[in-house]
Amino acid sequence: MKLLGALVDVRPLREYPAFRRLWLGTTAAGFGGQMSVFAVTLYVWEHTHDPVKVGLIGAFAAAPLVAFALIGSAFLDHVDRRRLALVTTWGQILTSLLMAAVAVRSDDGVWAMLALVGVAGGFSAVGGPARRTFVPRLLPTDRLAGGLALNHLSFQMALLLGPALAGVLTARWGTTVCFVGNALLCVAALIGIAGLPPTKPAAAAGRAGAGAVWAGIAFVARTPAIRGAFMVDLCATVLAMPMALFPVVNQERFGGSPEVLGLLTSAVALGGILASALSGTVTRSRRPGLVLLGCGAGWAVSLAGVGVSGQLPVVLALLALAGAADTWSVVARGTIVQSSTPDSHRGRVAALEHIVGVAGPHAGGLRAGLVGAETSAGTALVVGGVTCLSGLALITALVPPLRRFTMTRPSPASAPAPV
């Protein structure tokens, strides 16, 4: 029984049909999104063989993700979020079809492809936070963590298997099929969203506009558990994000083998998938604040260990542990944020969480690169792990409501009915 309790909690899928439809559609769209990311990267590389232009893909994607998420927070809580998610999903489908059209052109369409990456990022920046608000409306609080864990399992599966599927399809039919496939898989997301009940704006949402943005920021600032959860995420990503150092670690310690570089990245994803499959232990915990802080410490210690180890099996095992800690921390953070946010502010808080999730890793990659360039990859990893641990200790001391955060069990009257 203890082993079964450690497995991912599938009760949200079994008991709530609307969540099940949404999860299946989101999972399909996640695979399509990863196929599209693979195809864009390959298209730009094949047409330029310029690593700078390949690097521009991230810039063209990240800037709209941050900017439009902030703009979206001005009205996310003042519209029907279900309808907004449908509109932005249609926008992603159209954008993917336009990418397919660019891919079949005989002349160079790199800049057009990069522009469409930015358009897709804009749709994702508005639609993503809207979709985040659905789960707490569909599930009671004692199923919320399980639902978030299932969503993260879906993301991890797409991250690990989506590029592999795209590689097989591209080798046979070219990049165009990946863009068309993404558009078709997004239709599954449309079906899942269309089956949800309408989400009318809450009366307490206030007026849309710039004031709504500041109201969302103020809500996070005055809610210690949410503020602390965001601080933990930024501490882990800004101070200890390791991915930018993988090529350097590979070159310094393992001879620069492409196969080893692939293993370093895959180890993190594999650890995340295993943690998602064994997420029952953390999703059934009533103390997600302690889980979040503990996983943050596990992330920091594992990465510091990578910085001092020269044995490939040890490095891979530590990266898998870091991936597992990251997965459980994402679930714990989402549980805290979603359960602490009233529906009147859920869209704005989701948009801010989206910004934190995008900006933190990019800033962390820059920090890691700068420290690694002045010292070494190992030093950068150790410094990142130690500073992350120090930051977590400060957050633990300065934000007591985070470590004390306890989930309450819903009464039968307050629990949403299965739909």
N, C-alpha and C positions, 0 to 999 in steps of 0.2 A: 504493500500500500504506500509506503514511503517513496518508493521509486516512481510509482504512478503519480504521486503528488508532485514530484519534481518535473514531470513532463509538462509541455506547453498546455495551458488550460484552453480546451476547445469548447467549453460550455457556451461561450458567446456565439460560436458558429451553430451549435446544435439548438440553442434555445431561442435565438433571435433571427428570424428569416431575413429581415431587412438588413441587418448587419452582415449576414452571410452573403447576400447579393452584392452589397457594397464591397465586401472584402474580395470576392471573386473578381469583380470588375476592376478593382484597384490593383490586384495582383497581375491581371492580364496587361493592364496599362503600364505597370512597372516594368514588365519584360519588354514591352514595346519601347519604352523610354530608354532602356539600356541599349537596345538594338540601335536606336537612333543615335545615341551618343557615340557608339562604336563606329557607325557609318560616317558621321560627320568627321570624326578624327581621321579615319582612313581616307575619306574624300579629300580633305585639305592636304594631308601628307602626300597622297599620290599626285596631286596637281601642283604642288609647290616644292616638296622635299625640303621645306624650310621649317626648322623647329620653332622659330619665332612665330610664324603664322599659326602653327599648331597650338602654341601657347596662347595666342589671341582668342582661341575658342573659349577658354576659361574666363577671360576678361569680358568678352561679349555676352557670356551667360550670366556672370556674377553681377555686373552693374545693374541690369534690369531687375534681377531677383531682389536686390536690396531696395532700389528706388521704387519699384512698383508695389512691393510689399508695404512700404511706408505710405505710399499714396492710397493703397487699398484700405489701410487701416482707418482712413477717414470716412469710409462708407460701409465697411463689411458688416457692421452691426445694425445697419439701417436699411438693408435690403433682404429679399428672400435669398438666403445663402444657397439653397438648393438650385434655384434658377441661375444664380451667378456661377455656380460650379458647372452647370450644364452649358452655359454660354462659353466659359473659358475652355471647357473640354472640346467643344466644337471648334474653337479657335486653334487649339493644339492639333486637331485633326487636319484642318485646312493648312496650317503651317507645315505639317509633315508631308502633305501632298505636294505643296510648293517645293519643299526640299527634294522630293522625288523628281519633280519636273526639272529642277536645276541639275540634278545628278545625271539625267539622260541627255543633257545638252553636250554637244561636241566641243564647244569652246569653254574657256575657263570661267567658272562661276563661283570662285572661292569667296569673293567679297559678298556676293548675293547669299551664299550659304551662311557666312558669318552673320549677316544682317538677320537672316531667318532664325539663327540661334538666339539672337537678342529678342526677337519677337516671341519665340517659344518661352524664353525666360520670363518675359512680361506676363504672359498668360499663366505660367506656373506660379508666379509671385502673388497673383490675385486669387487664382483658383485653389492653390495649395492650402493656404490658411482657411479658406471657406470649407474645404473638405475636412480639415482637422476638427471643425466644430461638430461634425455629425456624430462621432462615436459617443461622446457623453450624453447626447440626446437619445441615442438608441439603447444604451446599456445602463443598468443601475450601477451604483458606486462599487459594489462588490464584484462586478464583472468588468469594470473599466480597465483595470490593469491587464487582465487577460486579453481584452480586445486590443489594447495598445501593443501587447507582446505579439499577438498574431499579425498586426500590421507591420511590425518590425521584422518578423520572420519573412513576411512577403517581400519586404524591401531587400533583405539579405539574400534571399533566393534569386531575385532578379539581378542583384549586383554580381552574384557569383556565376549564374548560369546564362544570363542575358547576353553578355559579350561572346560567350562560347557559341551560343546558338547563332548570333549574328555573324561570327566568323565562318561557320559552316555555310550559311545562306549566301554570304558575300562571295565566298570562294566559287560558288556555283553560278550565281546570277548577278553579282555585282551589288553595289551599295543601294541601288534604287529599291530593291526588294525589301530592305530593312525599313526604309521610310514608309513604303506602302504598308508593310506589316505593322508598323507602329500606329498608323492611322486606323487600320482594321481592329487592332487590339484595343484602341481607345473607345471603340464602339461598345465594348463590354463595360467600360467605365460609365458610359452614358446610360446603359441599361441599369446598372447598379444605382446610379444617382437618381434616375427617373422614378425608381420604385420607393424613394424615401418620401415621408410626409413633408409638406411645405414647412419652411422655417420662417415664420413671420417675425419681423423685428420686435424685440421686447420693448415694453413701454418705457423702461428705465434706460434705454440706450441713449436718449438725448438726441441732439441734432447732429447731422452729418457735417463734415468739414474739418478744417484745421483744429478746431476746438476738440473734436472727437479724438484726433491723434494724441493731443496732449492729455486728454482724459484717460486714454489707454496707458500712456506712459506713467501718469500719476498713480493709476490703480496698481500697476506693477511695483512702483516705488514704495507705496504704503502697505503692500501685502508682503510681509516678511518671507513667507514660505516660497512664494513665486520669485521674489527678488533673489532669495538665496539660491533657488534652483537655477536661475539664469546665471548667477555668479559662478556656480560650480561648473556649468557648461563652458563658460568663457575661460575659467581657470584651466580646465583640461585641454581645451583646443588652442587657445592663444599661447599658453606656456609650454605645452608638451606635445603638440601635433607632430607626428614623426614622418609622415609620408614623403615630404620633400627631401628627407635625408636618406631614403632607401637606395637611390642610385649611388650615393657617396659611400654608404655602408657596404654596399655590394662591391664597389671598386676597391675600397681600402682593405677589406677583409677576405673577400671571396673571388677576387680576380676579375670582377666585372662581367660575370656570366649572365646572359639574358635569362637563362632558365632560373638561376637563383633569384634574380630580381623579380621574376614572376611569382616565385615561391614566397618572397617576403610580403608581397601584397595579398596573395591568396591566403596566407596564414591568418591575417587579421579577419578576412571575410569568413574563413572557416570557423574561427573561434566565435564569431558573431552568430553564425548559423547554429552551432552547437549550443550556445547560450540561449538562443531563441527556442530551440527544441526542449531545453531544460529550464524554461523560464517559470515553471509552476511554483518553484520555491519562492521567487521574489514577487510574483504577481499575487500570491496568497498572503504575503506579508502585510500587516496593517501599519508598518513603520517604513514607508517608502523614503522618508528623509534620511534615515540611517542607511538604507540600501544605497541611496544616491551617493552619500559621502563615502561609504565603504568602497563602492565601485570606482569612485574617483581616485581614491588612494591606491586601489589595485591597478588602475590604469597607469598611474605615475610610477609606482614601484616596478611594474613590468617593463616599462620603457626605459627606466634608468638601468635595469638589468640588461637590456639589449645593448646599452651604451658601454657596458664593461665586459660583455661576453664575446669571445671570438669563435665559439663553436656553433656551427650552423644549426644543428638540432636544438640546441638550447635557445638560440635566437628565435627560431620558428615557434617553439613552445611558448616563449614569453610573448611573442606577438599575438599568438592565438589567445593567450590569457588577457592581453590588452583588448583584443576584439570582443571577448566575452564580457569583460568589465564595461566596455563602451555600450554594448547592447543592453545590459541590465540597467545601466545608468539612464539610457534613453527612455526605457519603460518607466523607471521610477520617476524621472523628471516629468514625463508626460502625465503620469498619474497625479502628481502633486499639482501641476499647473491646471489640468482640466478640472479636477475636483475642487479647486479653490477659486475658480473663475465663474461668476454668474453668467447666464446666457446673454445678458445685455452687453457684456464686454468680451465675450469669447472670441469674436472675430478679430478684434484689435490685439488681444493678447496672443492669439495664434500668429498674427502677422509679425509681432515683435519676436516671438519665438523663432519664426522663420528667418528673420534678419540675423538673430544671434547664431542660428545654425549655419548660415551661409558665411557671415563675416568672420566668425571665430576661426574656422579652419583655414581660411585664406590668410588671415593675419598670423596664425600659427605657422603656416608654411613659410611666410616671409621671415618670421623670427628665427625659425630653425635654419633657414638658408643663410641668414646673416651671421648667426653664431657659428654655424658649421664652417663658413668661409674663413672666419677669423681664427678658428681653433681646429676642430675635427668633428666628424659626425658623432663619434662616441662621446666627446665632451658635450656637444649640443644636446644629445639625448639625456645624459646624466644631469646637466644643468636644468633641462626642461622638467625632468622628473622631480628633482629636489625643489625647484621653485613651485611646481604644481602642488606638491605635498605641503609646502609652507603656506600657500594660498588657501588650501583646503582647511588647514588648521585655523587660520584667521577667520574663515567663513563659519566654521563650527563654533568658534568662540563668540563671534560678533552677531550671529543670526541664530539664537537658540530655538526660535519657532521651527526652523528647518529640521534640526535633529530631533525635535519633539513631535514632529508632524505625525498624526495618527489618523488613519482612515476610519470613518464611522460606517457602521452597517446601515443600509437604508431600511426604512420601515416599509411594509408591504404596500401601504397607500402611496408612498412617494416613488416607488420603483416604476420605470416605464414598462408598459405592457409589450409583450412580443408583437411585432408587426411584420 
